[in-house]
Amino acid sequence: MDDLNLVVENTKKKYREIFLQSLEAIQNRINEIKPDGVVTDVFEKYPKNTKGYEWQKATLDMLLNDISKEILQKWAQVLDYRKEFSCKGCATCCNLACSEFSYEELKEKAKNGDNFAKQFTSIFVPYGSREEAAEIYPEYLEMLKDKGEVYFYHCPKLTECKRCSDYENRPDICRHFPDNPLDILPKSCGYYPWRKEVEPVVLMLHSMVEIIDYYKQNIPVDED
């Protein structure tokens, strides 16, 4: 089996590489619309109604509209591609769910209107001990051992044949799992090949969102 800590470290390394590539690509697009005669960068403080100031406004418009739209379209394609894969019935997702919140905290969140917490507590119950949870996916628990307090849960509706006894009434968090292409999945999961295939694209999209947010926070354009 994979050393999950190594998998995570490799993913972080890939992200750093992809981040730099995305940064270069976005900077190139910003430079393409840079007016002649403007010699400083897009983070400079330009007076209103100057070429530099208009460039900054055009840059933000491109980032927040054109490029952000491209990101959303690509993200939709990634999620749509998920339909090409299907559950293989390994039941790991049913037998091992984790949260930074205790069962009591999740119940309180559900009571206060948190839809995810409401769905989660409608199906999952806590394990009696960490050792019980470790029997399902020991590598995953080993990876999380130094991550602070983590609570582990399982679904009591799972039969001995690894089938859901209330399949038709399962909530959305079950129907749409996994909805995060960067989730740690065991190789037995039918969506593992999907996750592995789309990972570079998803890392690129995450990096672009992070870069756009940085530009948005640091380009000194006053709201009109």
C-alpha positions as CSV (number, residue, x, y, z in Angstrom):
1,M,0.0,0.0,0.0
2,D,1.0,3.6,-0.5
3,D,2.8,5.5,2.2
4,L,0.2,8.2,2.6
5,N,2.6,10.6,4.2
6,L,4.8,10.3,1.1
7,V,1.7,10.8,-1.1
8,V,0.8,14.0,0.7
9,E,4.4,15.3,0.5
10,N,4.5,14.5,-3.3
11,T,1.2,16.3,-3.7
12,K,2.6,19.4,-1.9
13,K,5.7,19.3,-4.1
14,K,3.5,19.1,-7.3
15,Y,1.4,22.0,-6.0
16,R,4.5,24.2,-5.6
17,E,5.6,23.4,-9.1
18,I,2.1,24.0,-10.6
19,F,1.7,27.2,-8.6
20,L,4.8,28.7,-10.2
21,Q,3.6,27.6,-13.7
22,S,0.2,29.2,-13.0
23,L,1.8,32.4,-11.7
24,E,3.9,32.7,-14.8
25,A,0.9,32.1,-17.1
26,I,-1.3,34.7,-15.3
27,Q,1.6,37.2,-15.3
28,N,2.0,36.8,-19.0
29,R,-1.7,37.5,-19.6
30,I,-1.4,40.6,-17.4
31,N,1.6,41.8,-19.4
32,E,-0.2,41.2,-22.7
33,I,-2.7,44.0,-21.8
34,K,-0.1,46.3,-20.3
35,P,-0.2,49.7,-22.1
36,D,2.8,51.1,-23.8
37,G,4.6,53.6,-21.7
38,V,3.8,51.9,-18.3
39,V,7.1,50.6,-17.0
40,T,6.3,49.7,-13.4
41,D,4.3,46.6,-12.2
42,V,0.6,46.2,-11.6
43,F,1.0,46.6,-7.8
44,E,2.2,50.2,-8.2
45,K,0.0,53.0,-6.9
46,Y,-1.2,54.9,-10.0
47,P,-3.3,58.1,-10.0
48,K,-6.8,57.7,-11.3
49,N,-7.4,58.2,-15.0
50,T,-3.9,57.3,-15.9
51,K,-2.8,54.4,-18.2
52,G,-1.4,52.5,-15.2
53,Y,-4.7,52.8,-13.3
54,E,-6.8,51.7,-16.2
55,W,-4.4,48.8,-16.7
56,Q,-5.0,47.8,-13.1
57,K,-8.8,47.9,-13.6
58,A,-8.5,45.9,-16.8
59,T,-6.3,43.4,-14.9
60,L,-8.8,42.9,-12.1
61,D,-11.7,42.6,-14.6
62,M,-9.7,39.9,-16.5
63,L,-8.9,38.0,-13.3
64,L,-12.3,38.2,-11.7
65,N,-14.4,37.7,-14.8
66,D,-12.5,36.0,-17.7
67,I,-10.1,33.8,-15.8
68,S,-12.4,33.1,-13.0
69,K,-15.0,32.0,-15.5
70,E,-12.5,29.7,-17.1
71,I,-11.7,28.2,-13.7
72,L,-15.4,27.5,-13.0
73,Q,-15.9,25.9,-16.4
74,K,-12.9,23.6,-15.9
75,W,-14.0,22.7,-12.4
76,A,-17.4,21.7,-13.8
77,Q,-15.7,19.5,-16.4
78,V,-13.7,17.8,-13.7
79,L,-16.8,17.0,-11.7
80,D,-18.7,15.9,-14.8
81,Y,-15.9,13.6,-15.7
82,R,-16.5,11.9,-12.3
83,K,-19.6,10.3,-13.9
84,E,-17.3,8.1,-16.0
85,F,-16.4,6.3,-12.8
86,S,-18.5,4.4,-10.3
87,C,-18.4,2.9,-6.8
88,K,-16.8,-0.6,-6.5
89,G,-18.4,-1.3,-3.1
90,C,-15.2,-1.3,-1.0
91,A,-17.3,0.6,1.7
92,T,-14.3,2.5,3.0
93,C,-16.2,5.8,2.8
94,C,-19.0,4.2,4.9
95,N,-16.8,2.6,7.4
96,L,-14.4,5.5,8.0
97,A,-15.3,9.2,8.0
98,C,-13.4,11.7,10.1
99,S,-14.0,15.2,11.4
100,E,-12.2,17.7,13.5
101,F,-15.5,18.0,15.5
102,S,-16.8,15.6,18.1
103,Y,-20.2,14.0,17.7
104,E,-21.7,16.4,20.3
105,E,-20.2,19.4,18.4
106,L,-21.6,18.1,15.1
107,K,-25.0,17.6,16.7
108,E,-25.0,21.2,18.0
109,K,-24.0,22.5,14.5
110,A,-26.9,20.5,13.0
111,K,-29.2,22.0,15.5
112,N,-28.1,25.4,14.5
113,G,-28.8,24.8,10.9
114,D,-25.5,23.5,9.5
115,N,-26.7,21.3,6.6
116,F,-23.6,19.2,6.3
117,A,-23.5,18.5,10.0
118,K,-27.2,17.6,9.8
119,Q,-26.6,15.1,7.0
120,F,-23.4,13.7,8.6
121,T,-25.0,13.0,12.0
122,S,-28.1,11.5,10.3
123,I,-25.9,8.6,9.1
124,F,-22.6,8.5,10.9
125,V,-21.9,7.5,14.5
126,P,-18.6,7.6,16.4
127,Y,-16.3,4.7,16.8
128,G,-15.8,3.5,20.3
129,S,-12.0,3.8,20.0
130,R,-9.3,4.9,17.6
131,E,-8.2,1.3,17.4
132,E,-11.6,0.2,15.9
133,A,-11.2,2.8,13.2
134,A,-7.6,1.8,12.5
135,E,-8.8,-1.6,11.4
136,I,-10.5,-0.1,8.4
137,Y,-7.7,2.0,6.9
138,P,-4.6,1.9,9.2
139,E,-2.4,4.0,6.8
140,Y,-4.9,6.8,6.9
141,L,-5.0,6.9,10.7
142,E,-1.2,6.7,10.8
143,M,-1.0,9.8,8.6
144,L,-3.4,11.7,10.9
145,K,-1.8,10.7,14.2
146,D,0.1,14.1,14.6
147,K,-2.7,16.2,13.1
148,G,-4.4,17.2,16.4
149,E,-7.7,16.0,17.6
150,V,-9.6,14.0,14.9
151,Y,-12.8,12.0,15.5
152,F,-13.7,8.9,13.5
153,Y,-17.1,7.7,12.5
154,H,-18.9,4.9,10.7
155,C,-22.3,4.3,9.2
156,P,-24.4,1.7,11.1
157,K,-26.6,1.1,8.1
158,L,-23.9,-0.8,6.3
159,T,-24.7,-4.5,6.0
160,E,-22.2,-7.4,6.4
161,C,-22.1,-7.6,2.6
162,K,-20.9,-4.0,2.4
163,R,-24.1,-2.7,1.1
164,C,-26.3,0.2,2.3
165,S,-29.5,-1.0,4.0
166,D,-31.1,2.4,3.2
167,Y,-29.6,3.1,-0.1
168,E,-32.6,4.9,-1.7
169,N,-32.7,7.4,1.2
170,R,-29.0,8.1,1.5
171,P,-28.2,11.8,1.8
172,D,-26.4,14.0,-0.7
173,I,-23.0,13.7,1.0
174,C,-23.2,10.0,0.2
175,R,-24.7,10.4,-3.3
176,H,-22.0,12.9,-4.4
177,F,-19.0,11.3,-2.7
178,P,-16.2,12.1,-3.4
179,D,-17.0,15.7,-4.4
180,N,-13.4,16.8,-3.7
181,P,-10.9,15.5,-6.2
182,L,-8.1,15.9,-3.7
183,D,-9.6,13.6,-1.1
184,I,-7.4,10.8,0.1
185,L,-8.9,7.7,-1.4
186,P,-7.8,4.0,-1.0
187,K,-6.9,2.2,-4.3
188,S,-9.9,0.0,-3.7
189,C,-12.2,3.0,-4.3
190,G,-13.8,3.1,-7.8
191,Y,-13.1,6.9,-7.9
192,Y,-9.3,6.5,-7.2
193,P,-8.4,6.5,-10.9
194,W,-10.5,9.7,-11.4
195,R,-8.8,11.4,-8.5
196,K,-5.4,10.4,-9.7
197,E,-6.1,11.5,-13.3
198,V,-7.6,15.0,-12.5
199,E,-5.2,15.9,-9.6
200,P,-2.8,18.0,-11.8
201,V,-5.8,20.0,-13.2
202,V,-7.3,20.5,-9.8
203,L,-4.0,21.6,-8.3
204,M,-3.7,24.1,-11.1
205,L,-7.2,25.4,-10.5
206,H,-6.5,25.8,-6.7
207,S,-3.3,27.6,-7.5
208,M,-5.0,30.0,-9.9
209,V,-7.7,30.8,-7.3
210,E,-5.0,31.6,-4.7
211,I,-3.1,33.8,-7.1
212,I,-6.2,35.7,-8.2
213,D,-7.0,36.3,-4.5
214,Y,-3.5,37.7,-4.0
215,Y,-3.8,40.1,-7.0
216,K,-7.3,41.2,-5.8
217,Q,-6.0,42.0,-2.3
218,N,-2.9,43.8,-3.5
219,I,-3.7,45.8,-6.6
220,P,-4.4,49.3,-5.2
221,V,-7.5,50.2,-7.1
222,D,-10.2,52.2,-5.3
223,E,-13.8,51.1,-5.8
224,D,-15.6,53.7,-7.9
